[in-house]
Amino acid sequence: MTANESNRTHATRIAPALFALFGLGVIFILAFAFVHGREVRANDERVEALAIENENGDFCRGLGLVLQIEGYARCVAGLTAIRRRQEERRNAEALGIL
C-alpha cells in the first residue's frame, strides 16, 4: 500500500467519525438551548407576574385604597381581569381571529 492510498483510507475512516461528532455536538447544543430556554421563559414569566402585581397595587393605592379594605381587593381583581382580557385579545389577534 502506498502512502497516498494509506492517507485516503485513513481519511475515509475519519470523515464519518468527524461527521458523527459534529452531529452529536449539534444535538447537545439544541438540547441545552431547549432546556435553558424553558428556564429563562419561566423566570421571565415570574418576573412579569411580579411586576404586574406591583403595578396593580401601585395603581389601587394611588386611588387612595388601602391594602386591608375590600375596595383594594376589588380594584386589583378588576385590573387583573382587564389584563387577562387584553392578553386574550392579543392572542386572538396574533392568531388572526380579530
WOPEUR-V616256 format. One record per residue. PSI is psi in degrees with one decimal (NA if undefined). Layout:
psi
PSI
PSI
//
This chain:
psi
132.7
168.5
-36.7
-43.3
-38.0
-42.0
-40.2
-41.1
-43.3
-41.8
-36.7
-23.2
-35.1
-37.3
-49.8
-35.2
-41.5
-40.2
-43.8
-42.1
-42.0
-44.4
-42.5
-38.3
-42.5
-43.6
-42.5
-46.0
-43.6
-41.6
-43.0
-44.8
-39.3
-50.4
-46.7
-38.4
-40.3
-41.0
-43.5
-43.8
-43.8
-41.0
-42.5
-39.6
-39.6
-43.9
-42.8
-40.9
-41.0
-41.0
-42.2
-42.7
-43.0
-42.2
-44.0
-46.4
-43.2
-42.5
-48.8
-39.1
-32.9
-24.9
-0.4
9.3
140.5
147.5
-34.4
-8.2
158.4
-34.2
-36.9
-45.9
-40.7
-38.4
-49.2
-42.7
-40.1
-43.9
-38.7
-42.8
-40.7
-45.1
-39.5
-45.4
-38.3
-42.2
-40.5
-41.0
-42.5
-43.6
-42.1
-39.9
-40.9
-33.5
-4.9
14.7
-38.8
NA
//
